[in-house]
């Protein structure tokens, strides 16, 4: 695993066509505002755009010494020299991703509202686990709901960082940190705001 910690504000990019500014500009503002990790998430089939955006973001994050992960796509993460990848239930297996990306890669795993998945991910060598959604989310309105009790249980039992995601705001984020979250993953709360830098600062202050 990378020596850089998994903690603080963890920003996940919004869909590329949701704002006028380039995705690199958006992420630069977020880092300036205090983002400690960046994940590139683009579910489109435009492979050319995805390669271009991921390459530019990887370069930006290297220059700022901020870990850069790619959502779902192990091959893209490898191609652009990302620090790692984040995997969901329908993505490559943790074992296959580790073999492909190597021992130094940061690999995170979505565990939704299931403690058993987190136990399995830790045992399989994941560098962090993510739980959520904790609050209603515009990105995934039908996502399963996770509880503060789940965070507390995970904090007591797991030995890897814990990320909380889903509808997190500067107003409700402190509850998740108090319950055991090391990092708060945010999409719309940062990239859906008119002032990205100021939005990121509001989350960063929680830590």
C-alpha positions in Angstrom: 0.0 0.0 0.0 1.0 3.6 -0.6 2.6 5.3 2.5 0.0 8.0 2.2 -2.9 7.7 4.6 -6.5 7.2 3.7 -8.1 10.0 5.6 -9.9 13.3 5.3 -11.9 14.6 2.4 -12.1 12.0 -0.4 -13.6 13.6 -3.5 -15.1 11.5 -6.4 -15.5 13.2 -9.7 -18.9 14.1 -11.1 -20.1 13.2 -14.6 -18.0 15.1 -17.1 -20.9 17.0 -18.7 -22.4 18.3 -15.4 -20.3 21.5 -15.3 -18.7 23.9 -17.8 -15.2 23.8 -16.2 -12.9 21.0 -17.1 -12.6 18.1 -14.8 -9.0 18.9 -14.1 -9.9 22.4 -13.0 -12.7 21.1 -10.8 -10.3 18.7 -9.1 -7.6 21.3 -8.7 -10.1 23.5 -6.8 -11.1 20.6 -4.6 -7.4 19.8 -3.7 -6.8 23.5 -3.0 -9.8 23.3 -0.7 -8.3 20.4 1.3 -9.2 17.2 -0.5 -6.8 14.4 0.5 -7.8 11.7 -2.0 -9.2 11.8 -5.5 -11.2 9.2 -7.3 -12.0 9.4 -11.0 -15.5 8.1 -11.7 -16.9 8.1 -15.2 -19.4 5.4 -16.2 -19.6 6.5 -19.8 -18.4 4.3 -22.8 -16.2 7.1 -24.2 -12.9 5.4 -23.7 -10.9 8.2 -25.4 -12.3 10.8 -23.0 -11.8 8.6 -20.0 -8.2 8.0 -20.9 -7.6 11.7 -21.5 -9.2 12.7 -18.3 -7.6 10.0 -16.1 -4.2 10.8 -17.5 -4.5 14.5 -16.8 -5.9 13.9 -13.3 -3.1 11.4 -12.5 -0.5 14.0 -13.4 -2.3 16.7 -11.3 -2.5 14.5 -8.3 1.1 13.3 -8.6 2.2 17.0 -8.6 0.1 17.7 -5.5 1.1 14.4 -3.7 -2.6 13.4 -3.4 -3.5 9.7 -4.0 -5.4 9.2 -7.2 -7.7 6.2 -7.7 -9.8 5.1 -10.6 -13.3 3.8 -10.1 -13.9 0.2 -11.3 -11.4 0.1 -14.2 -8.3 -1.7 -13.2 -6.8 -1.5 -16.7 -7.3 2.3 -16.9 -5.8 2.7 -13.5 -2.7 0.8 -14.6 -2.4 2.6 -17.9 -2.4 6.1 -16.4 -0.2 5.2 -13.4 -2.9 5.8 -10.8 -2.1 5.0 -7.2 -4.9 2.4 -7.2 -8.5 1.5 -7.8 -11.8 1.4 -6.1 -13.9 -1.7 -6.6 -17.6 -2.4 -6.3 -19.6 -5.6 -6.3 -19.7 -5.9 -10.1 -16.1 -5.1 -10.7 -12.9 -7.1 -10.9 -12.1 -9.2 -7.9 -9.8 -7.9 -5.2 -7.4 -10.7 -5.8 -7.2 -10.1 -9.6 -6.8 -6.3 -9.1 -3.9 -6.9 -6.7 -2.2 -9.3 -9.1 -2.6 -6.8 -12.0 -1.7 -3.6 -10.1 0.9 -4.9 -7.7 1.5 -4.8 -4.0 2.0 -1.1 -3.8 -1.4 -0.2 -5.3 -4.1 1.2 -3.0 -7.3 -0.9 -3.5 -10.5 0.1 -1.8 -13.7 -2.0 -1.7 -17.3 -0.9 -1.5 -19.1 -2.9 1.3 -22.4 -1.0 1.2 -24.2 -1.9 4.5 -22.5 -5.3 5.0 -20.0 -5.9 7.7 -19.2 -9.4 6.4 -18.0 -7.9 3.1 -15.7 -5.6 5.0 -14.2 -8.5 7.0 -13.7 -10.4 3.7 -12.1 -7.4 2.0 -9.7 -6.8 4.9 -8.7 -10.5 4.9 -8.2 -10.3 1.2 -5.8 -7.4 1.4 -7.9 -4.3 0.8 -6.3 -1.1 1.8 -9.6 0.4 2.9 -13.3 -0.3 2.9 -16.2 2.0 2.1 -19.7 1.9 3.7 -22.8 3.7 2.5 -25.1 5.3 1.7 -25.5 7.0 5.0 -27.9 9.7 3.8 -30.1 10.1 0.7 -27.8 10.7 -2.3 -28.6 12.4 -5.6 -25.9 10.2 -7.3 -27.4 6.9 -6.1 -31.0 7.5 -4.9 -31.7 3.8 -4.7 -28.6 2.9 -2.7 -28.9 0.7 0.4 -28.8 2.5 3.7 -25.9 2.1 6.2 -26.1 3.0 9.8 -23.9 4.7 12.4 -23.9 1.5 14.3 -22.2 -0.2 11.4 -19.4 2.3 11.4 -18.9 1.9 15.1 -18.8 -1.9 14.8 -16.3 -1.6 11.9 -14.1 0.8 13.8 -13.8 -1.6 16.7 -13.1 -4.7 14.6 -11.2 -3.6 11.5 -7.6 -2.6 11.2 -7.8 -0.7 7.9 -9.2 2.7 7.1 -13.0 3.2 6.8 -14.6 5.5 4.3 -18.2 6.7 4.6 -20.1 7.8 1.5 -23.6 8.8 0.5 -25.4 12.2 0.9 -22.7 13.5 3.2 -22.8 17.2 4.0 -20.6 19.5 6.1 -23.6 19.5 8.6 -23.9 15.7 9.0 -20.3 14.6 8.3 -19.1 15.0 11.8 -21.5 12.3 13.0 -19.7 9.8 10.7 -16.3 10.8 11.8 -17.3 10.5 15.5 -18.7 7.0 14.7 -15.4 5.9 13.2 -15.0 7.1 9.6 -11.5 8.0 8.6 -12.5 9.6 5.4 -15.7 11.1 3.9 -16.3 10.5 0.2 -18.2 13.2 -1.5 -19.4 13.9 -5.1 -22.2 16.4 -5.3 -21.4 18.1 -2.0 -18.2 19.4 -3.6 -18.5 19.2 -7.4 -22.1 20.1 -7.5 -21.5 23.4 -5.8 -20.9 26.8 -7.5 -17.7 27.4 -5.4 -15.8 24.0 -5.4 -12.9 25.3 -3.4 -15.1 26.7 -0.6 -17.2 23.6 -0.5 -14.1 21.4 -0.1 -12.9 23.7 2.7 -16.1 23.2 4.6 -15.6 19.4 4.6 -11.9 19.6 5.3 -12.6 21.6 8.4 -14.4 18.7 9.9 -11.1 16.9 10.3 
